[in-house]
Amino acid sequence: MLDRALAVSLLKDMLRIRRFEEKCAELYSAGKIRGFLHLYIGEEAVAAGALRAFGPEDAILATYREHGHALVRGIPAGAVMAEMYGKVEGCSRGRGGSMHIFDAKTRFYGGNAIVAGGLPLAAGFALADKLMRRPRVTACFFGEGAVAEGEFHESLNLAELWKVPALFLCENNLYAMGTALERSEADTDLCEKARSYKVPARSVDGMDVIAVMEATAQAAAAARAGGGPQFIEFRTYRFRAHSMFDAELYRTKVEVEQWKPRCPILTFTNRLKAEGLIDDPALAAIEADVADEIARAVAFAEAGSWEPVEDLARHVYTERAA
Amino acid sequence: MNDRPATARTTYREALRDALREALTRDERVFLMGEDVGRYGGSYAVSKGLLAEFGEERIRDTPLSESAFVGAGIGAALNGMLPIVEVMTVNFSLLALDQIVNNAATLRHMSGGQFNIPLVIRMATGAGRQLAAQHSHSFEGWYAHIPGIRIVTPATLEDARGMLWTALMDPDPVIMFENALLYNLEGDLAAGAGAVDIDHAAVRRPGSDLTLVTYGGSLHKTLQAAEKLAADGISAEVIDLRTLRPLDMKTVLGSLARTHRMVIVDEGWKSGSLAAEIMARAMEEAFYDLDAPIARVCGAEVPIPYPKHLEDAAIPQVATIVECALRTVSHRA
């Protein structure tokens, strides 16, 4: 039996991501958000479930599809939305946009838009904690496309060689932009690749928020206990296009529709209803809360300001006393 | 009584090692990692003995995974350490370019100034040892193209001894290029030698007829050229840039304002080179100080070849610097 408060909180986190991103898509069409916008819709269970395993001292690294992770980690929705707008009130002062959400307060280190570019950093974060004997772990999210990059292999080997407390969390949504896994990997078993470096690996249903939460908690505990790096493959699916420029020529509408019944929010809501943990009025109340949070985030972003052009070159280097 | 400061005979290599030892001793956040820095003692023997002295936690041999260990250095720096990453040579640093350019150089600006990356990356650079095209690159100028990182090029014993600590205390990533021909450079170093500034170029030889601007391994060839020019009655001022980014143009242009003629010596390829950048800035900022076109002695635009006579012809030499300087001082408008 699930704990009701925990279950409702997980459901709410997934809904926050879903509704936030639906609003982002709308704002993109309205020209309020520009550049690239990579939506996480369909994959919400991964961020919502996995991030439960980490405390405020742990470090989180993610990819350019990281709005969900940022929200669940606790970066205020207004600061994330203002970042999408490019406003100075954004969590990266508007300089990174959708792909580069950073927040020192919550130890959220991006927002890396080079596939696999965050993995070496994660190995270094975890090395620092190990050297300083801090009881922390580092969580690094990446897509399955990263597995084809050399940085994946170099980083897993290095992390295991040095037994550092890093979690390599692979969100396998089956497509690296438009290239299906079986069209890019000679061996599509991702866990085998991690195991070839002796990194403990497991594959879980990334559409099941409870399975994600439990697997990540176990892996985090193992890393925290000195077990070295851990690898988890979350089998998930992206319902929307890769980015707003994607015509989705590489997969059929039928395939997407076949995945829809596995929507993590739909299935979890049904489960909670079946177990009597939530009813329609309670669900409506959560939706209303979420809608209110997003409305306030949009208002915050709208009311935000543009960084003065005179500040363009600030922070290329650390400002120092003259 | 001898009131001269005490000095000790040392080499560039030993000065670098003393700097590493000092850093490791002064701050527990400092550690060294790279290919063969531990058991082997460093491919140029710079870190020889440090493993025994500081242990495997702080002197870390890495696999041949430039991207992973350079990236790990960036991550460790973001997470409170002061890492020194040794990439065996600049040639192999190309395998870590993603981490250097996309992460080390960008994260501070892109995050709105939230993070510091107090990382030092050291690497050997340069040609002149008959190692052929893949082991003879000079990419310091290339790296100096990138905002967000600082580039230093110690060319003297003092700088080999003193730049590392200052670079480590700098809150931003610093890449230190050590010209491989300098490791055996020998001389006297003051007993109390320590940290030096990494903001300013240095006048290594004062002069009044022309300014020779250089850095790194070419400094000593340029000083020899200045000596030969002096025998011909030409007084050449030699400037060692020391830091390639940010460039100390004030020192360069101050010299040019006195000599009105300038030659730049740069082992990098001429097209799009650091030498080109200095010429452009001199033209932008000091056009009316010039009595002659600025000239350059650069690497020939070829992959550096193996045979000695061809390699010699491909990089700046004392004779080519002297010739170029003579042409420049004899130029009449």
Chai-1 contact restraints between the chains, C-beta under 6 A:
chainA,res_idxA,chainB,res_idxB,connection_type,confidence,min_distance_angstrom,max_distance_angstrom,comment,restraint_id
A,S92,B,S111,contact,1.0,0.0,6.0,A-B,restraint_1
A,S92,B,G112,contact,1.0,0.0,6.0,A-B,restraint_2
A,R93,B,G112,contact,1.0,0.0,6.0,A-B,restraint_3
A,R95,B,M110,contact,1.0,0.0,6.0,A-B,restraint_4
A,R95,B,G112,contact,1.0,0.0,6.0,A-B,restraint_5
A,G96,B,M110,contact,1.0,0.0,6.0,A-B,restraint_6
A,H100,B,M110,contact,1.0,0.0,6.0,A-B,restraint_7
A,F102,B,S111,contact,1.0,0.0,6.0,A-B,restraint_8
A,F102,B,Q114,contact,1.0,0.0,6.0,A-B,restraint_9
A,A104,B,Q114,contact,1.0,0.0,6.0,A-B,restraint_10
A,I114,B,D98,contact,1.0,0.0,6.0,A-B,restraint_11
A,I114,B,N102,contact,1.0,0.0,6.0,A-B,restraint_12
A,G117,B,N102,contact,1.0,0.0,6.0,A-B,restraint_13
A,P120,B,S67,contact,1.0,0.0,6.0,A-B,restraint_14
A,P120,B,A68,contact,1.0,0.0,6.0,A-B,restraint_15
A,P120,B,G71,contact,1.0,0.0,6.0,A-B,restraint_16
A,P120,B,A72,contact,1.0,0.0,6.0,A-B,restraint_17
A,P120,B,Q99,contact,1.0,0.0,6.0,A-B,restraint_18
A,L121,B,G71,contact,1.0,0.0,6.0,A-B,restraint_19
A,L121,B,I74,contact,1.0,0.0,6.0,A-B,restraint_20
A,L121,B,G75,contact,1.0,0.0,6.0,A-B,restraint_21
A,A123,B,A72,contact,1.0,0.0,6.0,A-B,restraint_22
A,G124,B,A72,contact,1.0,0.0,6.0,A-B,restraint_23
A,G124,B,G75,contact,1.0,0.0,6.0,A-B,restraint_24
A,G124,B,A76,contact,1.0,0.0,6.0,A-B,restraint_25
A,F125,B,G75,contact,1.0,0.0,6.0,A-B,restraint_26
A,F125,B,N79,contact,1.0,0.0,6.0,A-B,restraint_27
A,L127,B,A72,contact,1.0,0.0,6.0,A-B,restraint_28
A,L127,B,A76,contact,1.0,0.0,6.0,A-B,restraint_29
A,A128,B,A76,contact,1.0,0.0,6.0,A-B,restraint_30
A,A128,B,N79,contact,1.0,0.0,6.0,A-B,restraint_31
A,A128,B,G80,contact,1.0,0.0,6.0,A-B,restraint_32
A,A128,B,M81,contact,1.0,0.0,6.0,A-B,restraint_33
A,E151,B,S67,contact,1.0,0.0,6.0,A-B,restraint_34
A,E154,B,S65,contact,1.0,0.0,6.0,A-B,restraint_35
A,E154,B,S67,contact,1.0,0.0,6.0,A-B,restraint_36
A,E154,B,A68,contact,1.0,0.0,6.0,A-B,restraint_37
A,S155,B,A68,contact,1.0,0.0,6.0,A-B,restraint_38
A,L158,B,S65,contact,1.0,0.0,6.0,A-B,restraint_39
A,L158,B,A68,contact,1.0,0.0,6.0,A-B,restraint_40
A,H315,B,R108,contact,1.0,0.0,6.0,A-B,restraint_41
A,H315,B,H109,contact,1.0,0.0,6.0,A-B,restraint_42
A,H315,B,G113,contact,1.0,0.0,6.0,A-B,restraint_43
A,V316,B,H109,contact,1.0,0.0,6.0,A-B,restraint_44
A,V316,B,P147,contact,1.0,0.0,6.0,A-B,restraint_45
A,V316,B,G148,contact,1.0,0.0,6.0,A-B,restraint_46
A,Y317,B,D172,contact,1.0,0.0,6.0,A-B,restraint_47
A,T318,B,N116,contact,1.0,0.0,6.0,A-B,restraint_48
A,T318,B,P171,contact,1.0,0.0,6.0,A-B,restraint_49
A,T318,B,D172,contact,1.0,0.0,6.0,A-B,restraint_50
